[in-house]
Amino acid sequence: MLILGLESSCDETAAALVTGERQVLAHRLAGQEAAHRPYGGVVPEIAARAHVEVLQPLVEAALDEAGVALADVDAIAATAGPGLIGGVMVGLVTGKALAHAAGKPLIAVNHLEGHALSPRLADPDLAFPYMLLLVSGGHCQLLLVEGVARYRRLATTIDDAAGEAFDKTAKILGLGFPGGPAVERAAAQGNARAVPLPRPLKGSPEPHFSFAGLKAAVARAAPDHAAADVAASFQQAVVDCLIDRTRRALRVADGATALVVAGGVAANGGVRAALQALAAEDGLRFVAPPGWLCTDNAAMIAWAGAERFAAGLTDPLDTAARARWPLDPEAEKVRGAGVKA
């Protein structure tokens, strides 16, 4: 099985070729950091235009790198949401065009499912069901991954995602863009106990996350403390919240084979170390994909496509792009979270 994957949901454009045996034959990625850096965050229109310019050349480069033709591909998987709708449309329309031209099946992949299944690309021994902390710029959720297309959401954020809080903290402290790696670098030079910051919902019987109050506290503290100390204290507060909420989820959901983390924030060393210690507490395996597979990429989309294709799941060419697309549409509504839940 050979799947071509396309990703364009935010500010990374990518194309990859992945086999059903977990071989990544090619992966090409174009970032947009320079274009967005003057604004301190991703500008949707700039992102969409950049996707248009580079996606087709990336597809051609990936095919050349793998030494295959489009006709050799079994199916084409493209992110169909959630994400910035302009970028999502670019990738999905490109996937539809390639599928139609080559007479291949289309697989419309939920970007979150790409993250959720990416650990299985890196670890062939990871079996369902597993507890997943999906933590990125736009999402912060705890899910029991029961199988392909089978997700039970146990917790979500009622306001902001952890990754968004990292980006805003970097902007407040003048650390640059992208914010997550910048905060982690600064935190390594600071004192995590120097700045008293809140841990929203820590210890609460409510299962969810909240980071809006933490962001506000960082903005208040920043003028009176060294940037490195604020960064270190902020990062520790986020870690404490993630661990507390994940520990609670592990207590209420039995049968998980492993504790797994995925999404852009999963590349953070402090987050990984704390989650690994938590898994050890519960006698669970800890699984985290390599750093490049945590951030947005097309290999995870191709792998999710491979898993769905093996399960007989394909999609019609009139499938619509979606800005919002929950993995567990049956989950209860959450106060404050709205359609993001």
N, C-alpha and C positions, 0 to 999 in steps of 0.2 A: 504494500500500500504506500502511495506517495501523495502527500497533500501539500498544496501551495497555500500558504497563509498570508493574509494581508492585515495590517494594523494601522489605524489612523484616527483613533478616538480622541486624542488630545494633541500633544505637540511632538510626538515621535511618529515618523513614517517608516514602515518596515515591511519587508517581504521575506519569507522563509520557505524552505522546502524541508519537510520532516517525514520520515518513514514511520510505518506502523511498528517498527522495531526500535523506536526511539533514537534514530540517527538523525541529527541535524545536518543535512547535506549542504545547506547554505543559509546564511542569515545576513541580510543587508538592512542597515538602519541609518536614517538621516535625522539628526536632531535639529532643533530650532532655537537653541539657547541664546545665540547671539541676537536673533530677531526679537526675542521677547525680553531680553535683559534690561533694556532702557525703561520698560514699563513695570518691572518687578513682578511679573506674572504673565500668564498666557493670554494673549489677545486672540479671541476666536477667529476673527476674519483673517488675520495674518496667518494663523495656523492652517486654515482651510486652503488658502492660496498656495502655501508652501507644499501641502500634500498634493495638490494638483500638479505642481511643477516636477516633483521628484518621484512619485509613486511608480509610474510606468518604467522609467529608467531603472529603478530599484528591482522591479520584477524581472526585467531583462538581465540585469546583473546577477540576480540570484539563480536564474535558470542557467546562465553561462557558468557560474561558479560550480553548480551541481553537475554540469555536463549533461543536462536533459533538455528536452523540448516540452512545450506546453502540452503536446499530445501525449506525453508520457505520464502526465499527472492524472491521478484517479479522481480527484475532486478539488474544488477551490473553496477555501474557508476564508471568510472576511468578517471582520468585526461589524456587527449591525447595531451596536449600542451596548451599554449606555455611554454617553460621552458628549463632546461638543458636536452638535448636530451637523454643522458644515463639514467637519472632518470625517465624521462617521459616514456621511453620504458619499464623500469622495472615494473612500475605500470600498464601500458596499457596491457602488455603481461600477467601479473598476472590476470588482469580483464578478458581478453579473455579466459584464461585457466579455470578460475572459471565459466565463463558463458557457455563455451562449456561443461565442466564436469557436470554442474547442469542442462543444457538445459534451461538456462535463457537468456533473452535479454541483450545485451550489450549497454550501453549508453556512448559514447565517449564525455567527457565533456571538454569544453574550460575552462581552469583554471580561466581566467578572468570572464567568465560567472558565475563560482562559487562565486567569490567575488561580482559580480554585483547583484546576487540574494540572497546572504547571509543575507542582511537586512530583507528580507521577511521571512526568517526562524525565526528570532528573533522578528519580528513585523507583526502579521497577518493582521493588518489594513493598511499596506503599499500597496497602489494601484498604478498601472501603469497609466500614465507615470510619472517617477520621474527623477530628475536631480541627476546624480551620479558623484562624484569625486572619481575616482579609483586611489589610490596613494599608491605605494608599492616600493619594491627594484628595480623592473624591468620595472615598468610602471607608467606613470602619465598622466591620460586622464580625460576629461570631456565627459560624455555620457548621452544622453537622453534615458532612458530605457523605451521603448514603450511596451514591452511585452517579453515573453520568445522567445529567438532567434531573437529579433528585437531590434537592438541597433543603435543609430545615434551618431556617434562621432563628437563632436563639437570642441575638442581641444586635442592635444597630446604634448609630449615633442619633441623638435627638436634635443635634444642631450641626456642628462642624466635624469634619473628619480629622484624624490625627495628622495626616500629611498636609492638610490645609493649614493647620495650626503651626506646623514646622515652617511652611512657606511664609506665613504672616509674621512669625517671630523673626525670621531672617530679615524680612523687610523692615520691621521695627528697629532691629539692631544694626541695620545697614551692612549686612553680611553678604548680600548679593543673591543672585539667582543662578541655578535652582536652590531653593532654600534648605531642603533636607540635608544634603551633604555639607552645606555651609554651616548649619547649626551644629552638626555632629563634629566637624573640625574645631569649631570654636569651643564646644563643650569639653573637648579633650584637654583644653588649657585652663578650664575654670573649676570652681568649687561648687559642687552640686548642692551643698548645704548653705550657701551664702545668701540666697534670696528666698524668703518664705513665699511659696506659691501654693495655691489651692490644688486639691485632687478631686475634681468634680465627680460626684456619684460614687466615690470610693467607699466601700462598706455598705452601700445602699441595697435594700432588697430588690429594687428595680434593676433589671439585668443590663441596662443599656450604657452607652458612653455619652460623654458631653465634654467638649473642649472650648466652647465659646468663652466661658468664664475664665479659663486659663489664659486664653489669648488676651483678654482684657487686663488681667493681672500683670502679664508681661509688659503691656503698654504702660501701665502705671509704674512699674518697678524700673523700667529701662533707664530713665534719666538719672537715677540715684545709685546705679551699680555698674560695675565693669561688664562689658558685653559678654565676655567669656563666662563670667559667673552667672549671668542671666541665662545664657544658652545652656549651661550645665544644669542649672536648677530647673529650667523648663524641661529639658530632656528627661531628667529623673522623674519629674511629675508625670510626664506622659507614660513612661515605663511603669510607674506605680499604678496608674489607672488601668493600663492594658493588662497587667498581671492580675490585679484584683478582679477585674471583670472576667478574665479568662479562667481564673481559678473557680469563680462562681459557676461558670458554664460547665466546667468539667465535673463539678459536683452534682449538677442536675441532669446531665446527659450521660448515661452509662453506655459502655460498649465500644468506645472509641479505640481504634488500634494505634493511634498516634496523635500527637499535638503538632499541627502544621501551621506555618506562617507563610503568607504570600502577599504580594503587593509591594509598591515602591518603598514603604516604610520598613518592610522586612529586610531591606539591605542595611539598615542601621545596626551597627554592632552591639550597642547597648540593649536594644530591643531583643536581638537574637539571644544574647547571653542570658538575659532574664527569663525568657521563655524556655530556654534549654534547662535552666535550673528548676523552673516550675514543672516541666515534663518529668524531670528526675524525681521530684517530690511524689508524683503520682505513679511512678514506675512505667511511664510511657516513653515510647520512642519520640524523639524530636526530629522533625524534618523541615528543612528550609532549602529552597532552590538556591543555586549560585546567584550572586548579586545581579548579573546581567539578565537573569530570567525573572527577577523580582520586578524590575522596572518594565514599562511598556515595551513589548517586543512582538514580533510576528511568529516566533517559534512556538510560543504558548497558544497562539490562535490556531496555528497549523496542527498542534497536538490535540487541542480541544476538538478541532475538526476531525482528526483521525479517530478519536474516541467516539464521537457522535456518528461518524460514517460507519464504524465497526458495529454500532448499535442500530444501524439502518435508518438514521435520522438525517434527512436532507431537506432542503427548503426550495419553494418555488421562486422564480425569477422576479415576481412582483412583491417579494418580502420588503417591508418598509423599514427604513432606518428609524431608530428610537433614541431619543435623548435620555429617557428613563426606562429602565428595564430590570425590575427586581428578580433575583434568582429564585426567591420563594414568594410567588405572588399570593399565596394563601396565608402568609404571616400576618399577625395582627397589626393594625395601624399603631403607630407610636406617636405619642405627643410630641409636637414640634417638628417631627421628621418629615411630614408630608409625603410627597411622591418620592423623595430620596430613599425612603425606607425599603 
